[in-house]
């Protein structure tokens, strides 16, 4: 099973966008897949239904930090690398969707009860979100090929 298939499959099982990405890419850094999924549980619908950064983007940036990040407090080169890879991910997502904002992606504000209800009625959580998870996963896979991590901590 590919990372894209795993991310999509987790979303299909009912996990939020961030959990779906973290369950696929972040799980190897935790005691279990469940721990990675739990970490991302509050990043749904733009961070706890706030409509802010898309959960697929949040989960991806957390995963990018796990994959390429180091203890970088005193290492400018490591900071530059993780920032470059993160910016490249965001640029790829923006190129596809024009935004990383959950509200703008959905066309509804999930930060209000009315917005959530309207989004659910329009079915956008079932139409837009799966594509965002899939695209985010594809972008991470492209980055893994382009910038193979020196090591992936098990």
Secondary structure by P-SEA (a helix, b strand, c coil): ccaaaaaaaaaaacccaaaaaaacccccccccaaaaaaaaccccccccccccccaaaaaaaaaaaaaccccccccaaaaaaaaaaaaaaaaaaaaaccccccccccccccccaaaaaaaaaaccccccaaaaaaaaaaaaaaaaaacccccccc
